Amino acid sequence: MEDVLTADDPLYGKLYDVREEAKHMGNYIERDVTDEIAALRAKAPVHKGKLRELLGLPNHLRHPGMAGQQHWTVLTYEACETVFRDPTTFSNAISHQPNADGEQTLSVLEMDPPQHRAFRRTIQPKFLMPEATGWWRDFTIDSIVERLVDRLKTRDRADLNMEICARIPVYTITTAIGLEGDDALRFRHAHVNSVENAGVPPEERYKNFLLVEKILQGLIDERRSRPTSDLVSSLLDATVRLPGEEPRPMTDREIMYMAKIVMIAGGGTSWRQMGITMLALLSNPDQLASVKADPSRLDDAVDESLRWNPTAPFFYRNATCDTELCGHKIAKGDIVEIGIGPANRDPSRWDNPDLFDINRPKLSNMAFGLGVHRCLGMNVAKVEMMHAIGALIEAFPNIRIDPDEPVPEIGGGFEQRGPTAVPVLLR
Ligand code: HEM
């Protein structure tokens, strides 16, 4: 049966092209800056200024609220860890504009402790191992992967970026929230065009914002009378325990903001990282052979891809007080750019860090962040990637890069990286 998961919907091409995505968001970068960042990291762990300026790239502000503030660029593993581990000094409240009536409009990603902890705990149980991944696999991931891999069985070649990587995460997260899978693409399109840094005129942004809210409010109303095992039902059932307040259920707005951040955070990252992992393995046939011989090595492959090229290489913090970092005086209100990507290639932690090598000694990396905001969906993301790649290798043991297609690259935006395509021969 043909539905949005398996259809050739033109929205896939529009939403899942890393270069187009970055141009739309205004953060596209054309050249590879890996060596220039390595040279900066070798000079010092922390640099005064925006990394974009230090690299001579055109200015772009991830969060318009950051304009005019002094920026600092943090590039080594140790210095990034210091920032991540101190949410009291380095706050996540960056783009938030307080709402006049005091209503809760923050996503969990923008909150600081203790509010952050209170809200994160309402949803965390759904994301913990092993039950959480069991539920995610049974509820969505297994059947999605199976249908997509089956669909390729009549084909000789494919672009895995469009046929697999684009489809699994958006469908998984939409159905996990509780919406119909067929709403997945249109909902994501409206959602990415409703946020602060969407490259669309304000009226269109507002129209999309209202559409997203209408869809989510409809779902909340429906689940309030007919709960299921989905994420919105469990949020309706959750209790928020804020310090100094009586424990209480979440409001509809709070549920909506939680659903939105999970959908945004889970829809794009896994898409790009899945493609990065597939491309890395296909470009290293000896390592692909090791994974084929022993599928338990998929775990090493996914971890190494996250280290080597994390899809979200930069995150930002706002200093809440005057402080010091690696000998620099950081003033209250300054913005700190945490270089997850550069930290993951710190030569003081990894030998030959620019090489993709699934055989290197296991060491934790920073792709999912560290500390209180460490990625809520990391287990889900890993299960999606491992399950999809494992199923492909099993169904197509001769899978290899298609030499007749343009050589794919890992590129896109400064803050979001992914492959331009993953063209393969299947037989
Ligand atoms: C390979 C895929 C992914 C990567 C590389 C990734 C990366 C990250 C990073 C680095 C953070 C921390 C941001 C910060 O400290 O400011 C984060 C947070 C978050 N991620 Fe992911 N993520 C991925 C997949 C997912 C998925 C699949 C979901 C949901 C199903 C998800 C949901 C979230 C949420 C809700 C947060 C905010 C957590 C908090 O603030 O407490 N992510 N992610």
Residues whose N, C-alpha, C, O or C-beta is under 5 A from the ligand:
A	BS01	HEM	V108 L109 R120 I261 V262 A265 G266 T269 S270 Q273 T311 A312 F315 M366 A367 F368 G369 V372 H373 R374 C375 L376 G377 M378 V380 A381
